[in-house]
Amino acid sequence: MIQSIIDVAIVVSKAQKSAEWYRDKLGLEIRANEAHWVTVAPKGSDVVIHLCEGELEPGNTGIAFRVNNLDETYSELTKKGVEFTVKPTKEEWGSYAMFKDPDGNVFWIMPG
């Protein structure tokens, strides 16, 4: 089941430049700096801001929820009638699935 928010994505023109701005101006930590996955957060925070270079897909809220088990949560939510736009998928950077609410807002679930 959903445990917490893991990240919130925001669109930026240059992820590395933005990460440096958040670090230097706001005092946030750069947590990850790997190609598409550039994140910053306040010290001690479990939630990160994903600096997403480019554009988010239409409807994508940029909000990801942490789950214990991706496949079990997918199955549980599917049985409850939640409509998934992306079934559980494994990428080089991690695994995820995406679902939408009744208004078409798209959210992510990711194991954490």
Biopython code that builds the backbone (N, CA, C, O; Angstrom):
import numpy as np
from Bio.PDB.StructureBuilder import StructureBuilder

atoms = [
    (1, "MET", "N", (0.829, -1.180, 0.000)),
    (1, "MET", "CA", (0.000, 0.000, 0.000)),
    (1, "MET", "C", (0.878, 1.249, 0.000)),
    (1, "MET", "O", (2.079, 1.176, 0.259)),
    (2, "ILE", "N", (0.287, 2.352, -0.283)),
    (2, "ILE", "CA", (1.022, 3.617, -0.330)),
    (2, "ILE", "C", (1.480, 3.994, 1.076)),
    (2, "ILE", "O", (0.686, 3.978, 2.017)),
    (3, "GLN", "N", (2.765, 4.334, 1.217)),
    (3, "GLN", "CA", (3.355, 4.677, 2.501)),
    (3, "GLN", "C", (3.542, 6.180, 2.683)),
    (3, "GLN", "O", (3.211, 6.733, 3.731)),
    (4, "SER", "N", (4.074, 6.834, 1.654)),
    (4, "SER", "CA", (4.388, 8.253, 1.767)),
    (4, "SER", "C", (4.672, 8.819, 0.384)),
    (4, "SER", "O", (4.746, 8.088, -0.604)),
    (5, "ILE", "N", (4.828, 10.118, 0.337)),
    (5, "ILE", "CA", (5.297, 10.749, -0.904)),
    (5, "ILE", "C", (6.800, 10.575, -0.942)),
    (5, "ILE", "O", (7.486, 10.807, 0.053)),
    (6, "ILE", "N", (7.317, 10.161, -2.106)),
    (6, "ILE", "CA", (8.755, 9.939, -2.249)),
    (6, "ILE", "C", (9.417, 11.127, -2.963)),
    (6, "ILE", "O", (10.526, 11.532, -2.616)),
    (7, "ASP", "N", (8.717, 11.676, -3.963)),
    (7, "ASP", "CA", (9.264, 12.841, -4.636)),
    (7, "ASP", "C", (8.178, 13.635, -5.339)),
    (7, "ASP", "O", (7.078, 13.146, -5.595)),
    (8, "VAL", "N", (8.525, 14.871, -5.641)),
    (8, "VAL", "CA", (7.683, 15.761, -6.439)),
    (8, "VAL", "C", (8.576, 16.301, -7.545)),
    (8, "VAL", "O", (9.643, 16.850, -7.271)),
    (9, "ALA", "N", (8.151, 16.150, -8.783)),
    (9, "ALA", "CA", (8.942, 16.629, -9.912)),
    (9, "ALA", "C", (8.514, 18.038, -10.293)),
    (9, "ALA", "O", (7.332, 18.381, -10.271)),
    (10, "ILE", "N", (9.497, 18.832, -10.637)),
    (10, "ILE", "CA", (9.222, 20.143, -11.212)),
    (10, "ILE", "C", (10.025, 20.267, -12.492)),
    (10, "ILE", "O", (11.120, 19.716, -12.605)),
    (11, "VAL", "N", (9.482, 20.985, -13.446)),
    (11, "VAL", "CA", (10.146, 21.148, -14.735)),
    (11, "VAL", "C", (11.157, 22.283, -14.639)),
    (11, "VAL", "O", (10.838, 23.375, -14.169)),
    (12, "VAL", "N", (12.379, 22.014, -15.090)),
    (12, "VAL", "CA", (13.444, 23.013, -15.116)),
    (12, "VAL", "C", (14.119, 22.990, -16.478)),
    (12, "VAL", "O", (14.046, 21.994, -17.197)),
    (13, "SER", "N", (14.777, 24.092, -16.831)),
    (13, "SER", "CA", (15.448, 24.149, -18.137)),
    (13, "SER", "C", (16.768, 23.380, -18.129)),
    (13, "SER", "O", (17.096, 22.714, -19.110)),
    (14, "LYS", "N", (17.526, 23.463, -17.042)),
    (14, "LYS", "CA", (18.810, 22.755, -16.898)),
    (14, "LYS", "C", (18.888, 22.187, -15.488)),
    (14, "LYS", "O", (19.007, 22.937, -14.519)),
    (15, "ALA", "N", (18.822, 20.881, -15.373)),
    (15, "ALA", "CA", (18.765, 20.235, -14.062)),
    (15, "ALA", "C", (19.991, 20.541, -13.204)),
    (15, "ALA", "O", (19.846, 20.862, -12.024)),
    (16, "GLN", "N", (21.188, 20.450, -13.766)),
    (16, "GLN", "CA", (22.405, 20.678, -12.985)),
    (16, "GLN", "C", (22.468, 22.117, -12.481)),
    (16, "GLN", "O", (22.802, 22.362, -11.322)),
    (17, "LYS", "N", (22.150, 23.051, -13.345)),
    (17, "LYS", "CA", (22.154, 24.462, -12.957)),
    (17, "LYS", "C", (21.121, 24.716, -11.856)),
    (17, "LYS", "O", (21.389, 25.451, -10.905)),
    (18, "SER", "N", (19.954, 24.114, -11.987)),
    (18, "SER", "CA", (18.905, 24.267, -10.980)),
    (18, "SER", "C", (19.330, 23.643, -9.652)),
    (18, "SER", "O", (19.090, 24.226, -8.594)),
    (19, "ALA", "N", (19.957, 22.466, -9.692)),
    (19, "ALA", "CA", (20.411, 21.802, -8.473)),
    (19, "ALA", "C", (21.388, 22.701, -7.715)),
    (19, "ALA", "O", (21.315, 22.818, -6.491)),
    (20, "GLU", "N", (22.289, 23.324, -8.440)),
    (20, "GLU", "CA", (23.253, 24.228, -7.818)),
    (20, "GLU", "C", (22.550, 25.436, -7.205)),
    (20, "GLU", "O", (22.938, 25.901, -6.133)),
    (21, "TRP", "N", (21.516, 25.949, -7.878)),
    (21, "TRP", "CA", (20.765, 27.089, -7.356)),
    (21, "TRP", "C", (20.067, 26.705, -6.048)),
    (21, "TRP", "O", (20.142, 27.443, -5.066)),
    (22, "TYR", "N", (19.391, 25.557, -6.035)),
    (22, "TYR", "CA", (18.703, 25.113, -4.820)),
    (22, "TYR", "C", (19.699, 24.883, -3.680)),
    (22, "TYR", "O", (19.397, 25.167, -2.521)),
    (23, "ARG", "N", (20.877, 24.374, -4.011)),
    (23, "ARG", "CA", (21.911, 24.160, -2.987)),
    (23, "ARG", "C", (22.464, 25.498, -2.481)),
    (23, "ARG", "O", (22.501, 25.751, -1.277)),
    (24, "ASP", "N", (22.891, 26.346, -3.417)),
    (24, "ASP", "CA", (23.575, 27.585, -3.044)),
    (24, "ASP", "C", (22.654, 28.656, -2.483)),
    (24, "ASP", "O", (23.051, 29.396, -1.583)),
    (25, "LYS", "N", (21.446, 28.754, -2.988)),
    (25, "LYS", "CA", (20.526, 29.813, -2.562)),
    (25, "LYS", "C", (19.608, 29.389, -1.415)),
    (25, "LYS", "O", (19.339, 30.180, -0.511)),
    (26, "LEU", "N", (19.120, 28.126, -1.451)),
    (26, "LEU", "CA", (18.156, 27.679, -0.446)),
    (26, "LEU", "C", (18.759, 26.745, 0.599)),
    (26, "LEU", "O", (18.110, 26.423, 1.595)),
    (27, "GLY", "N", (19.994, 26.311, 0.374)),
    (27, "GLY", "CA", (20.650, 25.435, 1.337)),
    (27, "GLY", "C", (20.215, 23.988, 1.273)),
    (27, "GLY", "O", (20.464, 23.234, 2.213)),
    (28, "LEU", "N", (19.570, 23.575, 0.187)),
    (28, "LEU", "CA", (19.154, 22.181, 0.049)),
    (28, "LEU", "C", (20.351, 21.316, -0.327)),
    (28, "LEU", "O", (21.342, 21.805, -0.868)),
    (29, "GLU", "N", (20.243, 20.032, -0.034)),
    (29, "GLU", "CA", (21.274, 19.072, -0.425)),
    (29, "GLU", "C", (20.976, 18.541, -1.819)),
    (29, "GLU", "O", (19.814, 18.350, -2.178)),
    (30, "ILE", "N", (22.007, 18.307, -2.596)),
    (30, "ILE", "CA", (21.844, 17.574, -3.856)),
    (30, "ILE", "C", (21.919, 16.099, -3.469)),
    (30, "ILE", "O", (22.961, 15.623, -3.019)),
    (31, "ARG", "N", (20.820, 15.387, -3.644)),
    (31, "ARG", "CA", (20.744, 13.988, -3.218)),
    (31, "ARG", "C", (21.170, 13.022, -4.315)),
    (31, "ARG", "O", (21.807, 12.005, -4.040)),
    (32, "ALA", "N", (20.818, 13.341, -5.562)),
    (32, "ALA", "CA", (21.182, 12.478, -6.689)),
    (32, "ALA", "C", (21.508, 13.372, -7.872)),
    (32, "ALA", "O", (20.921, 14.440, -8.045)),
    (33, "ASN", "N", (22.442, 12.923, -8.673)),
    (33, "ASN", "CA", (22.854, 13.701, -9.845)),
    (33, "ASN", "C", (23.280, 12.734, -10.936)),
    (33, "ASN", "O", (24.455, 12.661, -11.296)),
    (34, "GLU", "N", (22.311, 11.993, -11.459)),
    (34, "GLU", "CA", (22.584, 10.949, -12.446)),
    (34, "GLU", "C", (21.686, 11.113, -13.661)),
    (34, "GLU", "O", (20.532, 10.683, -13.641)),
    (35, "ALA", "N", (22.193, 11.719, -14.700)),
    (35, "ALA", "CA", (21.458, 11.901, -15.956)),
    (35, "ALA", "C", (20.087, 12.518, -15.695)),
    (35, "ALA", "O", (20.000, 13.680, -15.297)),
    (36, "HIS", "N", (19.011, 11.751, -15.915)),
    (36, "HIS", "CA", (17.648, 12.252, -15.754)),
    (36, "HIS", "C", (17.259, 12.412, -14.283)),
    (36, "HIS", "O", (16.357, 13.190, -13.970)),
    (37, "TRP", "N", (17.917, 11.696, -13.382)),
    (37, "TRP", "CA", (17.520, 11.681, -11.979)),
    (37, "TRP", "C", (18.394, 12.641, -11.178)),
    (37, "TRP", "O", (19.421, 12.250, -10.623)),
    (38, "VAL", "N", (17.970, 13.906, -11.127)),
    (38, "VAL", "CA", (18.646, 14.933, -10.342)),
    (38, "VAL", "C", (17.652, 15.381, -9.275)),
    (38, "VAL", "O", (16.572, 15.879, -9.595)),
    (39, "THR", "N", (18.023, 15.200, -8.000)),
    (39, "THR", "CA", (17.104, 15.536, -6.917)),
    (39, "THR", "C", (17.795, 16.396, -5.861)),
    (39, "THR", "O", (19.007, 16.326, -5.662)),
    (40, "VAL", "N", (16.976, 17.211, -5.194)),
    (40, "VAL", "CA", (17.432, 18.037, -4.078)),
    (40, "VAL", "C", (16.419, 17.910, -2.946)),
    (40, "VAL", "O", (15.262, 17.555, -3.175)),
    (41, "ALA", "N", (16.860, 18.201, -1.726)),
    (41, "ALA", "CA", (15.959, 18.124, -0.570)),
    (41, "ALA", "C", (16.569, 18.864, 0.607)),
    (41, "ALA", "O", (17.785, 19.036, 0.686)),
    (42, "PRO", "N", (15.709, 19.303, 1.524)),
    (42, "PRO", "CA", (16.233, 19.836, 2.779)),
    (42, "PRO", "C", (16.929, 18.720, 3.553)),
    (42, "PRO", "O", (16.556, 17.553, 3.433)),
    (43, "LYS", "N", (17.932, 19.073, 4.341)),
    (43, "LYS", "CA", (18.628, 18.074, 5.159)),
    (43, "LYS", "C", (17.626, 17.323, 6.024)),
    (43, "LYS", "O", (16.776, 17.930, 6.676)),
    (44, "GLY", "N", (17.731, 16.000, 6.026)),
    (44, "GLY", "CA", (16.875, 15.160, 6.850)),
    (44, "GLY", "C", (15.515, 14.834, 6.254)),
    (44, "GLY", "O", (14.774, 14.038, 6.832)),
    (45, "SER", "N", (15.165, 15.420, 5.122)),
    (45, "SER", "CA", (13.860, 15.170, 4.514)),
    (45, "SER", "C", (13.834, 13.837, 3.784)),
    (45, "SER", "O", (14.801, 13.468, 3.118)),
    (46, "ASP", "N", (12.728, 13.116, 3.908)),
    (46, "ASP", "CA", (12.541, 11.877, 3.146)),
    (46, "ASP", "C", (12.003, 12.157, 1.752)),
    (46, "ASP", "O", (12.104, 11.309, 0.867)),
    (47, "VAL", "N", (11.433, 13.339, 1.550)),
    (47, "VAL", "CA", (10.844, 13.714, 0.262)),
    (47, "VAL", "C", (11.845, 14.564, -0.505)),
    (47, "VAL", "O", (12.434, 15.492, 0.048)),
    (48, "VAL", "N", (12.037, 14.241, -1.795)),
    (48, "VAL", "CA", (12.960, 15.001, -2.631)),
    (48, "VAL", "C", (12.202, 15.726, -3.733)),
    (48, "VAL", "O", (11.083, 15.359, -4.089)),
    (49, "ILE", "N", (12.832, 16.754, -4.257)),
    (49, "ILE", "CA", (12.325, 17.440, -5.446)),
    (49, "ILE", "C", (13.130, 16.914, -6.628)),
    (49, "ILE", "O", (14.354, 17.044, -6.667)),
    (50, "HIS", "N", (12.432, 16.320, -7.587)),
    (50, "HIS", "CA", (13.065, 15.816, -8.812)),
    (50, "HIS", "C", (13.097, 16.962, -9.814)),
    (50, "HIS", "O", (12.052, 17.450, -10.245)),
    (51, "LEU", "N", (14.284, 17.382, -10.177)),
    (51, "LEU", "CA", (14.457, 18.471, -11.136)),
    (51, "LEU", "C", (14.402, 17.866, -12.531)),
    (51, "LEU", "O", (15.404, 17.373, -13.050)),
    (52, "CYS", "N", (13.235, 17.911, -13.120)),
    (52, "CYS", "CA", (12.947, 17.223, -14.382)),
    (52, "CYS", "C", (13.223, 18.161, -15.553)),
    (52, "CYS", "O", (12.466, 19.097, -15.811)),
    (53, "GLU", "N", (14.307, 17.895, -16.245)),
    (53, "GLU", "CA", (14.700, 18.734, -17.371)),
    (53, "GLU", "C", (13.786, 18.458, -18.559)),
    (53, "GLU", "O", (13.643, 17.314, -18.989)),
    (54, "GLY", "N", (13.176, 19.500, -19.080)),
    (54, "GLY", "CA", (12.277, 19.353, -20.226)),
    (54, "GLY", "C", (10.841, 19.536, -19.811)),
    (54, "GLY", "O", (10.502, 20.498, -19.121)),
    (55, "GLU", "N", (9.987, 18.606, -20.233)),
    (55, "GLU", "CA", (8.553, 18.714, -19.955)),
    (55, "GLU", "C", (8.031, 17.437, -19.327)),
    (55, "GLU", "O", (8.544, 16.346, -19.579)),
    (56, "LEU", "N", (7.000, 17.590, -18.500)),
    (56, "LEU", "CA", (6.283, 16.431, -17.986)),
    (56, "LEU", "C", (5.214, 16.043, -19.011)),
    (56, "LEU", "O", (4.700, 16.897, -19.734)),
    (57, "GLU", "N", (4.892, 14.772, -19.066)),
    (57, "GLU", "CA", (3.858, 14.297, -19.970)),
    (57, "GLU", "C", (2.522, 14.930, -19.591)),
    (57, "GLU", "O", (2.321, 15.265, -18.423)),
    (58, "PRO", "N", (1.607, 15.104, -20.538)),
    (58, "PRO", "CA", (0.297, 15.666, -20.202)),
    (58, "PRO", "C", (-0.372, 14.895, -19.074)),
    (58, "PRO", "O", (-0.429, 13.666, -19.106)),
    (59, "GLY", "N", (-0.876, 15.609, -18.082)),
    (59, "GLY", "CA", (-1.549, 15.002, -16.952)),
    (59, "GLY", "C", (-0.628, 14.579, -15.825)),
    (59, "GLY", "O", (-1.097, 14.361, -14.708)),
    (60, "ASN", "N", (0.677, 14.456, -16.080)),
    (60, "ASN", "CA", (1.630, 13.998, -15.075)),
    (60, "ASN", "C", (1.770, 15.047, -13.977)),
    (60, "ASN", "O", (2.208, 16.168, -14.238)),
    (61, "THR", "N", (1.400, 14.686, -12.756)),
    (61, "THR", "CA", (1.499, 15.617, -11.633)),
    (61, "THR", "C", (2.932, 15.793, -11.160)),
    (61, "THR", "O", (3.254, 16.789, -10.512)),
    (62, "GLY", "N", (3.796, 14.835, -11.478)),
    (62, "GLY", "CA", (5.157, 14.883, -10.967)),
    (62, "GLY", "C", (5.256, 14.409, -9.528)),
    (62, "GLY", "O", (6.286, 14.613, -8.885)),
    (63, "ILE", "N", (4.202, 13.778, -9.007)),
    (63, "ILE", "CA", (4.184, 13.299, -7.624)),
    (63, "ILE", "C", (4.308, 11.778, -7.628)),
    (63, "ILE", "O", (3.566, 11.085, -8.322)),
    (64, "ALA", "N", (5.260, 11.270, -6.839)),
    (64, "ALA", "CA", (5.453, 9.822, -6.728)),
    (64, "ALA", "C", (5.238, 9.394, -5.286)),
    (64, "ALA", "O", (5.692, 10.054, -4.352)),
    (65, "PHE", "N", (4.535, 8.272, -5.119)),
    (65, "PHE", "CA", (4.287, 7.694, -3.808)),
    (65, "PHE", "C", (5.209, 6.504, -3.581)),
    (65, "PHE", "O", (5.472, 5.735, -4.507)),
    (66, "ARG", "N", (5.700, 6.348, -2.362)),
    (66, "ARG", "CA", (6.534, 5.212, -1.978)),
    (66, "ARG", "C", (5.619, 4.055, -1.579)),
    (66, "ARG", "O", (4.634, 4.246, -0.866)),
    (67, "VAL", "N", (5.958, 2.845, -2.052)),
    (67, "VAL", "CA", (5.225, 1.633, -1.700)),
    (67, "VAL", "C", (6.220, 0.563, -1.251)),
    (67, "VAL", "O", (7.387, 0.587, -1.639)),
    (68, "ASN", "N", (5.742, -0.378, -0.427)),
    (68, "ASN", "CA", (6.598, -1.492, 0.011)),
    (68, "ASN", "C", (6.907, -2.427, -1.145)),
    (68, "ASN", "O", (8.061, -2.790, -1.375)),
    (69, "ASN", "N", (5.859, -2.816, -1.874)),
    (69, "ASN", "CA", (5.997, -3.805, -2.934)),
    (69, "ASN", "C", (5.201, -3.317, -4.147)),
    (69, "ASN", "O", (3.976, -3.204, -4.084)),
    (70, "LEU", "N", (5.885, -3.033, -5.232)),
    (70, "LEU", "CA", (5.252, -2.469, -6.420)),
    (70, "LEU", "C", (4.179, -3.392, -6.989)),
    (70, "LEU", "O", (3.060, -2.949, -7.247)),
    (71, "ASP", "N", (4.499, -4.651, -7.186)),
    (71, "ASP", "CA", (3.553, -5.575, -7.804)),
    (71, "ASP", "C", (2.325, -5.810, -6.926)),
    (71, "ASP", "O", (1.203, -5.866, -7.429)),
    (72, "GLU", "N", (2.533, -5.948, -5.619)),
    (72, "GLU", "CA", (1.395, -6.146, -4.716)),
    (72, "GLU", "C", (0.490, -4.917, -4.681)),
    (72, "GLU", "O", (-0.734, -5.041, -4.694)),
    (73, "THR", "N", (1.096, -3.732, -4.637)),
    (73, "THR", "CA", (0.302, -2.505, -4.603)),
    (73, "THR", "C", (-0.448, -2.321, -5.913)),
    (73, "THR", "O", (-1.613, -1.924, -5.910)),
    (74, "TYR", "N", (0.205, -2.605, -7.026)),
    (74, "TYR", "CA", (-0.452, -2.534, -8.333)),
    (74, "TYR", "C", (-1.669, -3.451, -8.354)),
    (74, "TYR", "O", (-2.750, -3.044, -8.778)),
    (75, "SER", "N", (-1.494, -4.678, -7.901)),
    (75, "SER", "CA", (-2.590, -5.648, -7.887)),
    (75, "SER", "C", (-3.726, -5.188, -6.978)),
    (75, "SER", "O", (-4.897, -5.254, -7.350)),
    (76, "GLU", "N", (-3.372, -4.726, -5.796)),
    (76, "GLU", "CA", (-4.367, -4.270, -4.826)),
    (76, "GLU", "C", (-5.171, -3.080, -5.363)),
    (76, "GLU", "O", (-6.397, -3.054, -5.252)),
    (77, "LEU", "N", (-4.481, -2.104, -5.941)),
    (77, "LEU", "CA", (-5.171, -0.921, -6.461)),
    (77, "LEU", "C", (-5.995, -1.245, -7.703)),
    (77, "LEU", "O", (-7.078, -0.691, -7.891)),
    (78, "THR", "N", (-5.493, -2.132, -8.543)),
    (78, "THR", "CA", (-6.232, -2.545, -9.732)),
    (78, "THR", "C", (-7.553, -3.207, -9.328)),
    (78, "THR", "O", (-8.592, -2.951, -9.937)),
    (79, "LYS", "N", (-7.508, -4.054, -8.303)),
    (79, "LYS", "CA", (-8.721, -4.716, -7.814)),
    (79, "LYS", "C", (-9.742, -3.714, -7.282)),
    (79, "LYS", "O", (-10.943, -3.984, -7.287)),
    (80, "LYS", "N", (-9.263, -2.561, -6.825)),
    (80, "LYS", "CA", (-10.147, -1.509, -6.316)),
    (80, "LYS", "C", (-10.660, -0.600, -7.428)),
    (80, "LYS", "O", (-11.410, 0.341, -7.170)),
    (81, "GLY", "N", (-10.253, -0.886, -8.670)),
    (81, "GLY", "CA", (-10.738, -0.110, -9.801)),
    (81, "GLY", "C", (-9.868, 1.065, -10.189)),
    (81, "GLY", "O", (-10.283, 1.891, -11.001)),
    (82, "VAL", "N", (-8.651, 1.166, -9.621)),
    (82, "VAL", "CA", (-7.736, 2.244, -10.006)),
    (82, "VAL", "C", (-7.227, 1.952, -11.415)),
    (82, "VAL", "O", (-6.781, 0.843, -11.707)),
    (83, "GLU", "N", (-7.299, 2.963, -12.285)),
    (83, "GLU", "CA", (-6.863, 2.795, -13.677)),
    (83, "GLU", "C", (-5.394, 3.186, -13.826)),
    (83, "GLU", "O", (-5.009, 4.322, -13.551)),
    (84, "PHE", "N", (-4.586, 2.229, -14.265)),
    (84, "PHE", "CA", (-3.163, 2.467, -14.468)),
    (84, "PHE", "C", (-2.890, 2.853, -15.914)),
    (84, "PHE", "O", (-3.409, 2.238, -16.844)),
    (85, "THR", "N", (-2.074, 3.874, -16.086)),
    (85, "THR", "CA", (-1.649, 4.305, -17.424)),
    (85, "THR", "C", (-0.348, 3.623, -17.816)),
    (85, "THR", "O", (-0.038, 3.505, -19.002)),
    (86, "VAL", "N", (0.421, 3.170, -16.815)),
    (86, "VAL", "CA", (1.644, 2.399, -17.033)),
    (86, "VAL", "C", (1.661, 1.279, -16.007)),
    (86, "VAL", "O", (1.646, 1.535, -14.803)),
    (87, "LYS", "N", (1.692, 0.035, -16.480)),
    (87, "LYS", "CA", (1.786, -1.122, -15.593)),
    (87, "LYS", "C", (3.200, -1.156, -14.997)),
    (87, "LYS", "O", (4.085, -0.453, -15.485)),
    (88, "PRO", "N", (3.427, -1.965, -13.948)),
    (88, "PRO", "CA", (4.776, -2.028, -13.370)),
    (88, "PRO", "C", (5.844, -2.228, -14.443)),
    (88, "PRO", "O", (5.781, -3.144, -15.263)),
    (89, "THR", "N", (6.816, -1.338, -14.399)),
    (89, "THR", "CA", (7.868, -1.277, -15.407)),
    (89, "THR", "C", (9.214, -1.130, -14.719)),
    (89, "THR", "O", (9.336, -0.407, -13.730)),
    (90, "LYS", "N", (10.217, -1.811, -15.237)),
    (90, "LYS", "CA", (11.567, -1.693, -14.690)),
    (90, "LYS", "C", (12.440, -0.962, -15.702)),
    (90, "LYS", "O", (12.519, -1.348, -16.868)),
    (91, "GLU", "N", (13.085, 0.086, -15.242)),
    (91, "GLU", "CA", (14.022, 0.865, -16.046)),
    (91, "GLU", "C", (15.398, 0.757, -15.398)),
    (91, "GLU", "O", (15.523, 0.226, -14.295)),
    (92, "GLU", "N", (16.420, 1.252, -16.071)),
    (92, "GLU", "CA", (17.771, 1.215, -15.506)),
    (92, "GLU", "C", (17.859, 1.998, -14.194)),
    (92, "GLU", "O", (18.686, 1.677, -13.340)),
    (93, "TRP", "N", (17.029, 3.006, -14.027)),
    (93, "TRP", "CA", (17.067, 3.860, -12.834)),
    (93, "TRP", "C", (16.102, 3.404, -11.748)),
    (93, "TRP", "O", (16.132, 3.951, -10.645)),
    (94, "GLY", "N", (15.246, 2.419, -12.021)),
    (94, "GLY", "CA", (14.321, 1.930, -11.008)),
    (94, "GLY", "C", (13.024, 1.410, -11.587)),
    (94, "GLY", "O", (12.831, 1.400, -12.803)),
    (95, "SER", "N", (12.137, 0.979, -10.708)),
    (95, "SER", "CA", (10.842, 0.435, -11.114)),
    (95, "SER", "C", (9.723, 1.389, -10.717)),
    (95, "SER", "O", (9.843, 2.147, -9.755)),
    (96, "TYR", "N", (8.631, 1.335, -11.482)),
    (96, "TYR", "CA", (7.505, 2.231, -11.212)),
    (96, "TYR", "C", (6.265, 1.744, -11.937)),
    (96, "TYR", "O", (6.328, 0.870, -12.802)),
    (97, "ALA", "N", (5.138, 2.329, -11.565)),
    (97, "ALA", "CA", (3.882, 2.196, -12.303)),
    (97, "ALA", "C", (3.210, 3.558, -12.188)),
    (97, "ALA", "O", (3.545, 4.349, -11.307)),
    (98, "MET", "N", (2.260, 3.829, -13.081)),
    (98, "MET", "CA", (1.576, 5.123, -13.056)),
    (98, "MET", "C", (0.072, 4.904, -13.137)),
    (98, "MET", "O", (-0.408, 4.062, -13.896)),
    (99, "PHE", "N", (-0.665, 5.681, -12.338)),
    (99, "PHE", "CA", (-2.127, 5.582, -12.333)),
    (99, "PHE", "C", (-2.728, 6.974, -12.428)),
    (99, "PHE", "O", (-2.050, 7.978, -12.213)),
    (100, "LYS", "N", (-4.026, 7.014, -12.758)),
    (100, "LYS", "CA", (-4.675, 8.318, -12.835)),
    (100, "LYS", "C", (-5.887, 8.354, -11.923)),
    (100, "LYS", "O", (-6.530, 7.339, -11.659)),
    (101, "ASP", "N", (-6.178, 9.568, -11.449)),
    (101, "ASP", "CA", (-7.365, 9.762, -10.623)),
    (101, "ASP", "C", (-8.558, 10.036, -11.541)),
    (101, "ASP", "O", (-8.381, 10.078, -12.758)),
    (102, "PRO", "N", (-9.759, 10.223, -11.002)),
    (102, "PRO", "CA", (-10.938, 10.422, -11.850)),
    (102, "PRO", "C", (-10.869, 11.652, -12.760)),
    (102, "PRO", "O", (-11.596, 11.732, -13.750)),
    (103, "ASP", "N", (-9.998, 12.608, -12.429)),
    (103, "ASP", "CA", (-9.862, 13.811, -13.265)),
    (103, "ASP", "C", (-8.719, 13.723, -14.258)),
    (103, "ASP", "O", (-8.443, 14.690, -14.969)),
    (104, "GLY", "N", (-8.044, 12.571, -14.321)),
    (104, "GLY", "CA", (-6.967, 12.386, -15.279)),
    (104, "GLY", "C", (-5.599, 12.810, -14.782)),
    (104, "GLY", "O", (-4.640, 12.806, -15.554)),
    (105, "ASN", "N", (-5.480, 13.180, -13.504)),
    (105, "ASN", "CA", (-4.179, 13.524, -12.931)),
    (105, "ASN", "C", (-3.386, 12.237, -12.729)),
    (105, "ASN", "O", (-3.880, 11.289, -12.119)),
    (106, "VAL", "N", (-2.161, 12.206, -13.237)),
    (106, "VAL", "CA", (-1.353, 10.990, -13.218)),
    (106, "VAL", "C", (-0.333, 11.047, -12.084)),
    (106, "VAL", "O", (0.362, 12.046, -11.904)),
    (107, "PHE", "N", (-0.258, 9.942, -11.314)),
    (107, "PHE", "CA", (0.662, 9.800, -10.196)),
    (107, "PHE", "C", (1.527, 8.561, -10.404)),
    (107, "PHE", "O", (1.156, 7.654, -11.148)),
    (108, "TRP", "N", (2.665, 8.530, -9.752)),
    (108, "TRP", "CA", (3.602, 7.416, -9.822)),
    (108, "TRP", "C", (3.553, 6.629, -8.520)),
    (108, "TRP", "O", (3.269, 7.197, -7.466)),
    (109, "ILE", "N", (3.828, 5.317, -8.579)),
    (109, "ILE", "CA", (4.161, 4.546, -7.397)),
    (109, "ILE", "C", (5.515, 3.889, -7.658)),
    (109, "ILE", "O", (5.788, 3.393, -8.751)),
    (110, "MET", "N", (6.358, 3.902, -6.616)),
    (110, "MET", "CA", (7.712, 3.381, -6.734)),
    (110, "MET", "C", (8.074, 2.680, -5.430)),
    (110, "MET", "O", (7.719, 3.155, -4.351)),
    (111, "PRO", "N", (8.780, 1.553, -5.522)),
    (111, "PRO", "CA", (9.228, 0.904, -4.279)),
    (111, "PRO", "C", (10.276, 1.768, -3.605)),
    (111, "PRO", "O", (11.085, 2.409, -4.276)),
    (112, "GLY", "N", (10.266, 1.789, -2.306)),
    (112, "GLY", "CA", (11.226, 2.613, -1.603)),
    (112, "GLY", "C", (11.768, 1.890, -0.453)),
    (112, "GLY", "O", (12.604, 2.426, 0.275)),
]
sb = StructureBuilder()
sb.init_structure("model")
sb.init_model(0)
sb.init_chain("A")
sb.init_seg("    ")
for serial, (resi, resn, name, xyz) in enumerate(atoms, 1):
    if name == "N":
        sb.init_residue(resn, " ", resi, " ")
    sb.init_atom(name, np.array(xyz, "f"), 0.0, 1.0, " ", f" {name:<3s}", serial, name[0])
structure = sb.get_structure()
